[in-house]
Amino acid sequence: MLDAMLRWDETARAWLAGYHTPVLDAVMVGLSRAGEGGMLWLALGLVIVLARRRMAAGVMQMALAIAVTSLLADAVVKPVVGRLRPSETLADVRVLEPRHASRSFPSGHAANAFAAAYALARLVPTAQMAIWLLAVAVSFSRIYVGVHYPLDVGAGALIGLACSVFVVGGSRWYSVDSAARTPPVPR
């Protein structure tokens, strides 16, 4: 069963990363670099805090979710699983960014993206579609640039979601969306 799943993962990676154009290459490399260490998400959080200071606690919660996620994904799961990156096991992988010394499973970029997206989507509900699309795009960029398999990205996304749900819990912060701040009118 595991062999079949890994073969599917290699086939899916080849298909997903198989269509390159110069413009898409630049976009995907940019997304991949922006997602490094959760920096894209922390920058978005800074913009939110500068626009609405009362959102600072929610942004701090997002930063904590990213920190917990990074610790679990990069310091615990990657060393335990030890999966090699596609370019280390497959001859036909086109890698668009410098080689990474860390292992492949799970994707830290996807983990951080989904941890941040969960926290930010709760904080700014009117932007949740854009936030989730950005998280998916950053995660997909890791397959496109040749450094991860789809299962790496999926596992990273699940780890990020789980960590963010753990950190954020049932917290509700004031939203920049005025409709979300207004309590429903009793009938």
N, C-alpha and C positions, 0 to 999 in steps of 0.2 A: 504494500500500500504506500509506504513512504517513498519507495523508488518511483512509483507511478506519479505521485504528487510532485516529486522533484523533476521528473521528465516534463510534466506539464508546465512547471515553473520555468524551465529553460526554454520551452517552446513559446510560452506566453511572453517571456522577456524578449526573445528574438523578434516576435511579431510586433510588440509594442515599441521596440526601439529601432525597428527596421525602416522607418520612413523619416529621412532627414532632409531638411532644407536649410540653407544658410540663415534665414530669418528665424525659423523655429529653433535652430541650434543656439542662436544668440539668446532668445527668450528663455529657453530651458536652462542654459548655463547661468543666466542671470537669476532665475528663480532658485536654482540650486545653491548658488553662492549666497543669495539673500537669506535663505533658510538656515544657513550654517549657524549652529549654536543657538538657534531660536532668535537670532538678531532681528529678523524681519518682524516678528511678533512683538518683541520688546520695543522696537521703534514705533509700531502701531499703538502700543500701549502708551508710550510717551506722548504721541500726538493726542490720544484721547484725554490723558491727564492735563495736557496743556490747554485743551479746549474746554474741559469740564473737570475742575479740580475735585469735585465730590466723587468722581469715578476712581480716584486713586486707590481706594481699598480693593475694588474689583480688579484693577490692573495689577496690584501687588499679588492678589490671589492667582492671577494668570501667571505671573512670574514664578510664583511658588510651584504651580502645577508644572511648568516647564522644567524647573530645577529637579523636582521629584521624578519626572519622566526621564530626564537625561541621566540621572543617577541610576534608575532601574534599567533603562535600555542599554546605556553605554558601559556602565561599571559592573552590572550584574549579568544581564542576559547575553550580551555579545561575547564576553569571555567564556561563559558556560557553553553556549552553542558552538561558537568558533567556526561558523560557516564562512568559507572563502568567498571573495567577491567574484562576480562573473568573469572579469578579465584575468583572474588567477586560475580559472578552471576551464574556460572556453577560449578557443583560438580566434573566433570571429567577432569578438566584442569590440565595438568602436567606443573608446572612452574619450569624452570631451572635456574632462577636467583632470587635474593632477590625481595621481593614485593616492588612496587612503591607506594608512597603516592599520586601521581598525578592521574588524571583521564586518561581514555583510548583514547578518541577522541579529536583531531587527534594524530597520532603517531609523536612525536617530532623527533625521529630518522629518520623516513622516510622524514619528512619535511626538516630536515637539509641535509640529503643525496641528495635529489633531487635539493635543492638550490645549494649545492656545485657542484654537477655533471653538472648542466647547466653552471655554471660559468667556471668550469675547462675544460669542453669539448670545450668551445669557446676559452679558453686560450691555450689548447694543443690538437688540432684537431686530431693528429695522435694517441692519446691515448683515444679518446672519447668512443670507444667500451668498453674498460676495465673500464673506469670511470663509464659509465652507468651500466655495469654489477655489479660493486662493490656497486653502489647505490641500485640496486635491491636486491642484496644479503643482505646488511645491513637491508633494509626494511623488507624483508622476514624473517630475523632472529627474528624479533619482534613477528611475528605470531608463529614461531617454538618454541621459548622459553616460550610461553604461556602468554604473557603480552598484546597482541593486537589482534583485529579482523581484517580481510581483509579490511573492510571499513575504519577503523582507518588509516591503512597504505595508502590506496588509497587517502583519504582526505589529509593526511600529504604530500604525494607526490605532489598533486595539489597545496597545499598551498606553498610548497617549490619552485616549478616551478614558480608560479605566483610572489612570492617575488623576486626570482632571476632575472626573466625577468624585473621586475620593477627596481631593483638595477643596473643590468648590462646594460639594455637597448640595444642600438646599439653600445656599446663600442667594439672596436677591439684593442687588445693588440698584440704586437709582439709575435709570436708563437715560441715555440722551434722547430717547424716543419719548416725547411727551405723552403719547397715547399709552405707552407702557407704564408711565408714572401715575396716570389718572385711574383711580379705583373705579370699578364698574358701578353704574348707577343701579341701586336696588329697584326692583319692580314690584 
